[in-house]
Amino acid sequence: MRKKYLFGGPQVKETIVPSMPYMGTKRKLVNKILNAIYRKIGDFNTLYDLFGGGAAMSVAALNAGHKVHYNEKNPAIAELFNYIKMGGELPNHWVPREEFHQKKGGDTWFAGILQTCWSFCNNQKDYMYGSQLEPIKKLIHLIIVNKDESALEELSNILGVQLSMPVDRLDFKPQLRKLPPHIPYKNLAHIQHLERMDSLIRLQKVENIQTITVSNLDYREVEIDAEDSIIYCDPPYINTEKYHISDFNHVAFWDWCRTVKRPVFFSEYTAPDDFEIVATFNHESPIGSASEHIRKHKQTIENVYWNGKCM
Ligand SMILES: C[S@@+](CC[C@H](N)C(=O)[O-])C[C@H]1O[C@@H](n2cnc3c(N)ncnc32)[C@H](O)[C@@H]1O
């Protein structure tokens, strides 16, 4: 919840928030962005998160005590967020490559699970594991989730070490870290799809998450109905990895920001000069598509721009 200071305006702690696993997630920045917004225009009631993605800003605003509207054009992602906020049961079966490719393009919450938790580098289109690693990760999944004794025996034989049945994922990590050096599989202790599913479980536990309004529209179609509302936009960046929904027109977006009567804040690397920069973040972003734990990173400078409209 935001603290309100008599002269300094509202302020939140700059913590990382729970969110859906998402390419370009702002989970580390959203509270800092909220503070930059407070510094510029003071307090407000409703926040519209029009390019919601993994919902990081929606969660930050909810935690700060705001009314929140989450919008996302990708139907599978919007459905998944809706499913999570309604407390839907999360599936925990192993998803083979064929099932991923058959179902990832659907409009269902399960397609959202595939895009967020089972895609390589969260790119929403490629299967998480290479074909060599897939059977090993499957055995690990069957051991952790299903407590499958025959999978434990099979994995012990493949790795040449006697493994014992773990209580859970964290309990299995030390055993997978201590593998002999000749084992060709690196970082087996890093079981990405289960880590990502855990993020969804954490998100489901966010207090009052069920109060967030969810829509699946183009950003221009969302009706902004509250007088004391503000809009936050995190559109696909210029010249970066494409999402499932792509071909974003930045010029049309800037024009729209100029015509909207409410305060609009948006994250971008660059924007025309008539938008004021209200915050700048220097952070690391991944280069290319090597697997998540060995990827190189580059320093990027990202700004939050404002359309100049006040409360
Ligand atoms: C950079 S991501 C947002 C990430 C999000 N802020 C987070 O922290 O996870 C951009 C999102 O905008 C969505 N999108 C693309 N075009 C859109 C449009 N015209 N209207 C609404 N959402 C759109 C994409 O599907 C993608 O999920």
The ligand as an SDF file (V2000), in Angstrom:
LIG
                    3D

 27 29  0  0  0  0  0  0  0  0999 V2000
    6.2450   -5.3110  -23.4580 C   0  0  0  0  0  0  0  0  0  0  0  0
    4.8800   -6.3840  -23.3440 S   0  0  0  0  0  0  0  0  0  0  0  0
    4.1610   -5.9080  -21.8160 C   0  0  0  0  0  0  0  0  0  0  0  0
    4.9070   -6.4940  -20.6490 C   0  0  0  0  0  0  0  0  0  0  0  0
    4.2680   -6.1600  -19.3250 C   0  0  0  0  0  0  0  0  0  0  0  0
    4.3600   -4.7570  -18.9990 N   0  0  0  0  0  0  0  0  0  0  0  0
    4.9210   -6.9780  -18.2170 C   0  0  0  0  0  0  0  0  0  0  0  0
    5.5150   -6.4030  -17.2890 O   0  0  0  0  0  0  0  0  0  0  0  0
    4.8320   -8.2090  -18.2940 O   0  0  0  0  0  0  0  0  0  0  0  0
    3.7720   -5.7440  -24.5460 C   0  0  0  0  0  0  0  0  0  0  0  0
    2.4120   -6.4280  -24.5870 C   0  0  0  0  0  0  0  0  0  0  0  0
    1.5320   -5.6780  -25.4330 O   0  0  0  0  0  0  0  0  0  0  0  0
    0.6670   -6.5810  -26.1130 C   0  0  0  0  0  0  0  0  0  0  0  0
    0.1140   -5.8740  -27.2720 N   0  0  0  0  0  0  0  0  0  0  0  0
    0.6510   -5.7410  -28.5170 C   0  0  0  0  0  0  0  0  0  0  0  0
   -0.1280   -4.9700  -29.2840 N   0  0  0  0  0  0  0  0  0  0  0  0
   -1.1770   -4.5690  -28.5150 C   0  0  0  0  0  0  0  0  0  0  0  0
   -2.3200   -3.7290  -28.7330 C   0  0  0  0  0  0  0  0  0  0  0  0
   -2.5380   -3.1700  -29.9190 N   0  0  0  0  0  0  0  0  0  0  0  0
   -3.1920   -3.5150  -27.7130 N   0  0  0  0  0  0  0  0  0  0  0  0
   -2.9800   -4.0950  -26.5020 C   0  0  0  0  0  0  0  0  0  0  0  0
   -1.9230   -4.9200  -26.2280 N   0  0  0  0  0  0  0  0  0  0  0  0
   -1.0260   -5.1410  -27.2180 C   0  0  0  0  0  0  0  0  0  0  0  0
    1.5730   -7.7590  -26.4350 C   0  0  0  0  0  0  0  0  0  0  0  0
    0.8130   -8.9320  -26.6690 O   0  0  0  0  0  0  0  0  0  0  0  0
    2.4370   -7.8400  -25.1700 C   0  0  0  0  0  0  0  0  0  0  0  0
    1.8560   -8.7000  -24.2380 O   0  0  0  0  0  0  0  0  0  0  0  0
  1  2  1  0
  2  3  1  0
  2 10  1  0
  3  4  1  0
  4  5  1  0
  5  6  1  0
  5  7  1  0
  7  8  2  0
  7  9  1  0
 10 11  1  0
 11 12  1  0
 11 26  1  0
 12 13  1  0
 13 14  1  0
 13 24  1  0
 14 15  1  0
 14 23  1  0
 15 16  2  0
 16 17  1  0
 17 18  1  0
 17 23  2  0
 18 19  1  0
 18 20  2  0
 20 21  1  0
 21 22  2  0
 22 23  1  0
 24 25  1  0
 24 26  1  0
 26 27  1  0
M  CHG  2   2   1   9  -1
M  END
$$$$
